[in-house]
Amino acid sequence: MTVADQGLVIDPMHQFQIVPLFGGDTLTWYTPTNQTLWLGVAVVVISALMIVGSSAKAVIPGRTQSISELLYTFIHNMVEEVTGHEGAKFFPYLMVLFTFIVTSNILGLIPGAFAPTSHIAVTAVLALAVFLTVTLVGFWNKGIGFLGMFWVSSAPLVLRPVLAAIEIISYFVRPLSHSIRLGGNIMAGHAVMKVFAGFAGVMGLASIVPIAAIATIYGLELLVAVVQAYVFTILTCVYLRDAVGQAHH
């Protein structure tokens, strides 16, 4: 968006551009990029938090240990409640999934940082990993009986083939909806903040309005960062329940 008379140029999508980390114009699958950097930073932060938090094992936990224990308890209880006892074996995977997403989301809110979870390339990989895990676990546990989740036996016989087709389509759409929900919400919040930041730079004393809006949106985005990680993880739990438990039809 350009307003020539004010010299205002706002490009909210520029912040999502992936560029080579060490300069140059060529991008290949092995090129280190700004996205690679912040994915690595997320892994380092999570590792440091968990290692430091679990190393002391104090009776009266410190701040870092308290955060680690809170995360552990929160995710473990969620997995137990949604997937049941059989699904608890997937707790380590879901713990890594939640902490990676929430850490990436929050790191992306640091001024000048890059939000890797705003890119479908990242969220799609996470969603496809969930999809393949659920499908393989389902067939491993139930064999061909896993396909029974698509057959709604409680419905009238004439409607069952139609409902089965709908269930199959919705099953294969899961990775798409799973990835777009996360990436779209993160991208939208960052883009809105960038637009208000552009106005704040040219409005003089009146810039207090867009600055206040940015502060409000930033607080909301902190909440969104956590909520979207929670939604992604709890949906994974729901999908795993179909693979390890009984389908509810």
Secondary structure, DSSP 8 states (H G I E B T S, - for coil): -EEGGGTEE--TTGGG---BTTS-S---TT--BHHHHHHHHHHHHHHHHHHHHHHS--SS--HHHHHHHHHHHHHHHHHHHHH-TGGGGGHHHHHHHHHHHHHHHHHTTSTT---GGGSHHHHHHHHHHHHHHHHHHHHHHHGGGGGGGG--TTS-GGGHHHHHHHHHHHHHHHHHHHHHHHHHHHHHHHHHHHHHHHHHTTSGGGGHHHHHHHHHHHHHHHHHHHHHHHHHHHHHHHHHHHHHS----
